[in-house]
Amino acid sequence: MPEFTRVMSVAELPAGQGREASVAGTPVALFNVGGQLFAISNTCIHRGGPLGQGFVDGDTVTCPWHAWMFNVRTGENVVNGEMKVACYEVKVEDGEILVKVSE
């Protein structure tokens, strides 16, 4: 059963920003949207671009490689909601961001 893994401190992820991390070997993109934290797959479904390096506007991240856009809350592609990246559970304990990836 997957466990929560410490990824970084909340202070390392300012509002309106994204960061890349590895959780149990899974590439994850973390986002801070107005103080709410979200985690999705760091791998764009189009050509594998690093979503954690993308441009964040509200709750949308734009892949830096080919500009595919995803909602960081749901993982859905902005143009076609049937296309999604994985979303992961996030919680904060003692100022630390913890993420649980599914097996």
N, C-alpha and C positions, 0 to 999 in steps of 0.2 A: 504494500500500500504506500503510495507517495506521501512524503512528509513535506512540511514547510522547510525551506532552506533560506538562511540569511543571505541577502544579495548585496545590500549596501545600506548606509544610513539614509534617513529621510533628507538630511542636510545635503547629501550628494546629488539630489534630484530636485532642482528648483522648479517652481511652477512654470508651465509652458515649455518644458524641456523633455527630452527623451534620452535614454541611456541603454547601452547594450550590456548583457550579462549572460553568463552560462549557469543554468540551474540543473544539476544532476546530468550534465552533458547536453542539455537542450538549450539552443540559442534563444534567448528571450529579449524582448524590447520592453522597457519600462517607461511609463509616461506619468507625469504629474499634470493633471488638468484641474487647475484651481484648487489644489490641495487634495484632490482625490487621486489615488494611485491605481494604475491599470497595467496589466502585463499581457502581451500578445507574443506570438511567434516573431522572432527577429528576421525571419526569412520570407520575403515577398513571394507570393505564389506565381508571379509573372516570370521573373528570371532570377530569383534568389537574392535580390538586393537586400541590404541591411536596414530594416525599418527603424531600428534604434538610432540610425544616423540621419533619419529623414527630418523634413521640416514639419513642425507641429503648429497647427492653427486650430485653436479650440480643442475639440475632441477628435480631430482628423490629423493623421500623419500621412505625408506624401513621401513615397519611396524615392531616395536620392538617385536611383539609376534611371527609371523610366516614368516617373511621376504617377504611378498607380497610387490611389488614395484609399486609406482604410480608417474606419471608425475605431478608435482605441478602446472604446467601451464594449463593443460587440464583436470586433474583428471583421465586420462586413466591409466589402469593397463598396465605395461610395457610389459607383456607377451601376454595379450589379450586386445586390445584396445576397444573391445565392453563392457568390464567391467569397470565401472567408479564410482568414488565418486563425489559428488556434488562439483561444483566450485562456489565461491561467488565473487562479485564485491568488489574491494578494491580501496580506494583512500587515499591520504595523504593531510591533511590540517594543517598548522601551526605546523608541526613536529609530528602530531598525526595520527595514522593509524585508518581509519574508514572502516567498513565492512558492506555490505548490504546482508542479507540473503533473499532468496525467500520464499514466503509463500506456 
